[in-house]
Amino acid sequence: QVQLEESGGGLVQAGDSLRLSCVYSARTFGIYPMGWFRQAPGKEREIVSAINWNGGRTYYADFVKGRFTISRDDAKKTLTLQMNNLQPEDTAVYYCVFRAREHSGDYYSQKEDYDYWGQGTQVTVSS
């Protein structure tokens, strides 16, 4: 069983920054791939960024490259998404995800690859 708790969302202006955090608690042994998805009103849920089990490999969707940074600190059981230069199109609910199954050592970018989802944190960017 894995529990995920996101924090750090809020209302900001275009060009501002936010830092999302996801604290996880897991009874599974080992360290697993994680990531962030988002869902805007009326749109499909989409991958934002993903990270492999040891932080050595990361993935970013094209629309966040150069602006967002994903990182993990497993000693603190925390996944972080630093979001800079936010734009109105970044407005969405952001979800932390955790893969509890066996993995290849790489990151994963599909919704189906993950087993646990946080409740989400709202990010709203005004123009």
C-alpha positions, -999 to 999 in steps of 0.1 A, spaced: 0 0 0 13 34 -10 0 68 1 9 100 -18 3 135 -5 9 165 -27 13 201 -17 25 234 -31 -2 243 -56 -17 277 -57 -27 308 -77 2 326 -94 7 351 -122 23 343 -156 61 341 -152 60 331 -115 73 299 -100 58 271 -78 74 241 -62 52 210 -59 61 183 -34 48 148 -30 55 129 2 51 91 -1 46 64 24 51 29 10 51 -6 26 68 -20 -5 105 -27 -2 127 -8 -25 126 24 -45 104 29 -75 98 51 -105 76 82 -99 62 111 -119 38 140 -123 7 141 -145 -17 170 -149 -53 174 -161 -68 207 -172 -106 211 -174 -120 193 -204 -87 178 -214 -71 144 -210 -47 136 -182 -12 140 -195 23 133 -184 44 162 -172 75 146 -160 89 113 -148 119 100 -129 134 66 -126 141 48 -93 174 65 -85 169 99 -101 195 91 -128 170 94 -157 143 119 -162 116 126 -188 99 159 -196 70 166 -218 79 190 -246 57 217 -232 77 219 -199 112 214 -211 135 240 -198 109 253 -173 102 224 -150 126 202 -130 118 169 -113 138 155 -85 135 130 -57 149 127 -22 141 92 -10 157 97 24 129 122 29 105 101 8 97 132 -13 93 139 -50 95 175 -61 85 194 -93 101 228 -95 80 249 -120 94 281 -134 80 306 -158 45 293 -154 20 301 -181 -18 302 -182 -18 270 -202 -1 253 -172 -33 256 -152 -44 222 -142 -46 197 -113 -12 181 -108 -10 145 -97 19 126 -82 22 90 -93 41 59 -80 48 27 -97 48 -2 -73 54 -30 -98 87 -44 -110 105 -19 -133 133 -18 -159 153 9 -142 140 35 -165 113 61 -162 77 55 -173 55 80 -191 21 63 -195 -8 65 -171 -11 27 -172 25 24 -159 16 37 -125 -3 20 -96 -9 48 -72 -21 84 -76 -22 113 -52 -54 133 -48 -40 162 -68 -30 198 -62 -45 227 -81 -22 251 -100 -38 282 -115 -18 307 -135 -34 340 -144 -23 361 -173 
